[in-house]
């Protein structure tokens, strides 16, 4: 059985050291869908925010397909209304339905058919978003 990328995997010592050396130092709490969402970011991310001419938009998606996947996308512009966290960062949370249930299509494109607007989907909300800027790329994760 392969546990390398599973829930039971042991975190790499390099990742543990990196998180210890680069903790989430900055925190803001915003109301998103009328619930509190704690947004945390590192010193590296804070420095990268300040080098931008316009706010970064972090879009948290709860993506329903053959499987459910949490993912964070980063944009410079968005047609979906966003919530400002600070002058350098806006956030969006969407529950979306896949266009197809094909493993190949899901893995390569993550096609979105529509936003879920049901009562159950409106009750879902993120409680925490963690953002970092590593190797010249934005990385993030969120908790529901």
C-alpha positions, 0 to 999 in steps of 0.5 A: 500500500502506498501512503506517500500522498495519502491522509496517513503520510508522514510529512517531509522533514523539509516541509516541517522545517520550512513551515517552522522557518516561515510561519503564518505571521499575518492574520485577518478575519473577514465575514464571508457568507456571514461566517468568520474566515481567518486568512493567514499568510507568511512574510514571503507572501506579504512581501510578494503582495506589496510588490503587486500593482493590484490586489491578488484575488484568491478564489477558494473552490469546493469542486464537485465532480466524480470526487470533491476537491478543494482548490485555490486559484489565483487571479488578477481580475475576476467577474465574480464579486470578491471580499477584500481582506486588506489592500493587497488581497481579495478572496472569493469562495465558490461551490462549483459543479463539474462539466463532466465526470471524466477522470482525464478531463477532471485531472487536466482541465477541471471544467466548471459547468455552474455554481451551486446555489442550493441552500446546502451549498450556501451554508458551506463556508471556509473557516481558514485560508493559508497563503504562502509564496514559495519558489515564485508561486502562490500556494494556498490551502483552506479548511471548511 
